[in-house]
């Protein structure tokens, strides 16, 4: 059994997510859609699907693989196979299940306070997470309408839907818990023009990253450990390394 990871851009790596899944002995199948790979045609031998971030725009359907990926996410959800969407992936999942996305009035870039809803505070994936705390965001689109039956799990001042679930096994996360501090720094440095266009200071956000990075990584490992053990457990896997857990 394997977890399929759908990658949309080399600039949106899985970082901490990959580290956690490997530490639990998970078998991974990374599909690099941005490099010409195709969306899997079926879910045989799959016990989880992860859809990563990327620069594409769902509400304009500006990538050839989008319809096929949303079909796969819809099929996985319908079959009870766990799904996790991150940033763009959260938007793809929402639309696949009947929700809507749209352009925000202004991009949300940088470390933003994310507040868990009452339901988010009780959700097992968020156990041990602060009820309100900084997470790194980088997006111009958002989920403007959740799918029917979805549960809102977290919000920020600039974006109502920062995390949600649909049923017991499908989750969307708008912010970037999967990025480690090195990736955040790289994005801030290479995307300085975008940061300034969003009304933020690259230098100030780099300083915030220096201050917040270690704590953010620790909490992200805790979150993705829960993904590996609670959301997408592989009964045949064994934990290989727990030396970095706290």
C-alpha positions as CSV (number, residue, x, y, z in Angstrom):
1,X,0.0,0.0,0.0
2,X,1.2,3.5,-0.8
3,X,0.4,7.2,-0.2
4,X,0.1,9.1,-3.5
5,X,1.6,12.6,-3.3
6,X,0.5,14.9,-6.2
7,X,3.2,17.6,-6.7
8,X,2.3,20.7,-8.7
9,X,5.5,22.7,-8.5
10,X,9.1,22.2,-7.5
11,X,8.7,25.4,-5.5
12,X,6.1,23.7,-3.2
13,X,7.9,20.8,-1.6
14,X,6.4,18.4,1.0
15,X,9.4,18.9,3.4
16,X,8.1,18.0,6.9
17,X,5.3,15.9,5.6
18,X,7.7,13.7,3.7
19,X,10.0,13.4,6.7
20,X,7.1,12.3,8.9
21,X,5.8,9.8,6.5
22,X,9.2,8.3,6.0
23,X,9.8,8.1,9.7
24,X,6.7,5.9,10.0
25,X,7.8,3.6,7.2
26,X,5.2,4.8,4.8
27,X,5.6,3.8,1.1
28,X,5.2,6.9,-1.1
29,X,4.5,7.5,-4.7
30,X,5.3,11.1,-5.7
31,X,3.6,12.2,-9.0
32,X,5.3,15.3,-10.4
33,X,2.5,16.7,-12.5
34,X,4.5,19.9,-13.2
35,X,7.2,17.7,-14.9
36,X,4.7,15.9,-17.2
37,X,3.6,13.0,-15.1
38,X,0.0,11.9,-15.3
39,X,-2.6,11.7,-12.6
40,X,-3.0,8.0,-11.6
41,X,-5.9,6.3,-13.3
42,X,-7.0,4.3,-10.3
43,X,-6.6,3.9,-6.6
44,X,-5.3,0.3,-6.5
45,X,-2.8,-0.2,-3.7
46,X,-3.4,3.3,-2.4
47,X,-4.3,4.1,1.2
48,X,-3.9,7.9,1.1
49,X,-3.8,10.8,-1.3
50,X,-2.0,14.1,-0.7
51,X,-2.4,17.1,-3.0
52,X,0.3,19.8,-2.5
53,X,0.5,23.5,-3.2
54,X,1.4,25.3,-6.4
55,X,1.0,28.6,-8.3
56,X,-1.9,27.4,-10.4
57,X,-5.4,28.8,-10.2
58,X,-8.3,26.5,-9.6
59,X,-11.2,28.9,-10.4
60,X,-9.6,29.5,-13.9
61,X,-8.7,25.8,-14.4
62,X,-5.3,26.9,-15.8
63,X,-3.5,23.5,-15.8
64,X,-4.3,20.5,-18.0
65,X,-4.2,18.0,-15.2
66,X,-6.7,19.8,-12.9
67,X,-9.9,18.0,-14.0
68,X,-8.2,14.6,-13.7
69,X,-6.8,15.3,-10.3
70,X,-10.1,16.5,-9.0
71,X,-11.7,13.3,-10.3
72,X,-9.1,11.3,-8.4
73,X,-9.7,13.3,-5.2
74,X,-13.4,12.8,-5.6
75,X,-13.0,9.1,-6.2
76,X,-10.7,8.7,-3.1
77,X,-13.2,10.6,-0.9
78,X,-16.1,8.5,-2.2
79,X,-14.1,5.3,-1.5
80,X,-13.2,6.3,2.0
81,X,-9.5,6.7,1.2
82,X,-8.0,9.5,3.3
83,X,-7.2,12.7,1.4
84,X,-5.1,15.7,2.5
85,X,-5.0,18.9,0.5
86,X,-2.5,21.6,1.2
87,X,-2.9,25.2,-0.1
88,X,-3.7,24.6,-3.8
89,X,-4.6,21.0,-2.8
90,X,-7.1,22.3,-0.3
91,X,-8.8,24.3,-3.1
92,X,-8.8,21.4,-5.5
93,X,-10.4,19.2,-2.9
94,X,-13.0,21.7,-2.1
95,X,-14.0,22.2,-5.7
96,X,-13.9,18.4,-6.3
97,X,-16.4,17.9,-3.6
98,X,-18.8,20.6,-4.7
99,X,-17.3,23.8,-3.1
100,X,-16.0,26.9,-4.8
101,X,-12.8,29.0,-4.9
102,X,-12.1,32.5,-5.9
103,X,-9.6,35.4,-5.9
104,X,-9.1,37.1,-2.6
105,X,-9.3,40.9,-2.3
106,X,-5.5,40.8,-1.6
107,X,-3.0,38.0,-1.2
108,X,-2.2,36.6,2.2
109,X,1.6,36.2,2.6
110,X,3.6,35.7,5.7
111,X,3.2,34.5,9.2
112,X,-0.5,34.9,10.1
113,X,-2.4,33.9,13.3
114,X,-4.5,30.9,12.6
115,X,-7.4,30.3,15.1
116,X,-9.0,26.8,15.5
117,X,-12.7,26.7,15.5
118,X,-14.5,24.8,18.4
119,X,-14.6,21.8,16.1
120,X,-11.0,22.2,15.2
121,X,-10.0,22.2,18.8
122,X,-11.7,18.8,19.2
123,X,-10.3,17.3,15.9
124,X,-7.7,14.5,16.6
125,X,-5.4,15.8,13.9
126,X,-5.0,19.1,15.7
127,X,-4.4,17.6,19.1
128,X,-1.5,19.4,20.8
129,X,-1.8,22.4,18.4
130,X,-2.3,25.9,19.9
131,X,-5.8,27.2,19.6
132,X,-4.4,30.3,18.0
133,X,-0.9,30.7,16.7
134,X,1.3,31.7,13.7
135,X,1.4,29.7,10.5
136,X,3.0,30.6,7.2
137,X,0.6,31.5,4.4
138,X,1.2,32.2,0.7
139,X,-1.9,32.4,-1.5
140,X,-4.0,34.7,-3.6
141,X,-7.0,32.4,-4.0
142,X,-9.2,30.9,-1.2
143,X,-12.0,28.5,-0.7
144,X,-15.0,30.8,-1.0
145,X,-17.6,28.2,-0.3
146,X,-17.1,24.9,1.5
147,X,-18.6,21.7,0.1
148,X,-21.9,20.6,1.6
149,X,-21.5,18.9,4.9
150,X,-17.9,20.3,5.4
151,X,-16.7,21.4,8.9
152,X,-14.7,24.6,9.3
153,X,-11.7,23.8,11.4
154,X,-9.6,27.0,11.4
155,X,-9.6,30.6,10.1
156,X,-7.4,33.7,10.0
157,X,-8.3,37.4,9.9
158,X,-7.7,37.5,6.2
159,X,-9.0,34.1,5.2
160,X,-12.1,32.4,6.7
161,X,-11.3,28.9,5.5
162,X,-7.8,28.0,6.7
163,X,-8.7,24.4,7.5
164,X,-11.7,22.2,7.0
165,X,-12.8,18.5,6.9
166,X,-15.4,16.7,4.9
167,X,-16.5,13.5,6.5
168,X,-14.0,11.6,8.6
169,X,-11.1,11.2,6.1
170,X,-10.8,14.3,3.9
171,X,-9.0,17.4,5.1
172,X,-8.0,20.7,3.5
173,X,-5.3,23.0,4.9
174,X,-4.8,26.5,3.3
175,X,-1.6,27.5,5.1
176,X,1.8,25.7,4.7
177,X,2.6,23.4,7.7
178,X,4.6,21.2,5.3
179,X,7.2,23.8,4.6
180,X,10.3,23.8,6.7
181,X,12.1,27.1,7.7
182,X,14.6,26.7,4.9
183,X,11.9,26.5,2.3
184,X,10.1,29.6,3.8
185,X,13.4,31.6,3.7
186,X,14.0,30.5,0.0
187,X,10.4,31.5,-1.0
188,X,10.8,34.9,0.8
189,X,14.1,35.6,-0.9
190,X,13.2,34.5,-4.5
191,X,9.6,35.9,-4.2
192,X,10.6,39.3,-2.7
193,X,8.6,41.2,-5.4
194,X,5.4,39.2,-4.6
195,X,6.0,39.8,-0.9
196,X,6.2,43.5,-1.4
197,X,3.2,43.5,-3.7
198,X,1.2,41.9,-0.8
199,X,2.2,44.8,1.4
200,X,4.7,42.8,3.4
201,X,8.4,43.4,4.1
202,X,10.7,40.5,3.0
203,X,13.2,41.4,5.7
204,X,10.6,41.5,8.5
205,X,9.2,38.1,7.4
206,X,12.7,36.7,7.3
207,X,13.2,37.9,10.9
208,X,9.8,36.3,11.8
209,X,11.0,33.1,10.2
210,X,14.1,33.1,12.3
211,X,12.1,33.6,15.4
212,X,9.2,31.3,14.7
213,X,10.7,28.6,12.5
214,X,11.8,26.0,15.0
215,X,8.5,26.1,17.0
216,X,6.5,25.9,13.7
217,X,8.5,22.9,12.6
218,X,8.0,21.1,15.9
219,X,4.2,21.6,15.8
220,X,4.1,20.6,12.1
221,X,5.9,17.3,12.9
222,X,3.2,16.7,15.5
223,X,0.5,17.4,13.0
224,X,1.9,15.2,10.3
225,X,2.7,12.4,12.8
226,X,-1.1,12.5,13.4
227,X,-1.7,12.3,9.7
228,X,0.5,9.3,9.4
229,X,-0.8,7.4,12.4
230,X,-4.5,8.5,12.6
231,X,-5.5,9.6,9.1
232,X,-3.4,7.5,6.8
233,X,-2.0,4.6,8.8
234,X,-0.4,1.7,6.9
235,X,-0.9,-1.4,9.0
236,X,2.2,-2.9,7.5
237,X,4.4,0.0,8.3
238,X,6.6,0.3,11.4
239,X,8.0,3.5,12.9
240,X,11.6,3.8,11.8
241,X,12.8,6.9,13.7
242,X,11.3,8.9,16.6
243,X,14.4,10.8,17.6
244,X,13.0,14.1,16.4
245,X,9.6,13.8,18.1
246,X,8.7,15.9,21.1
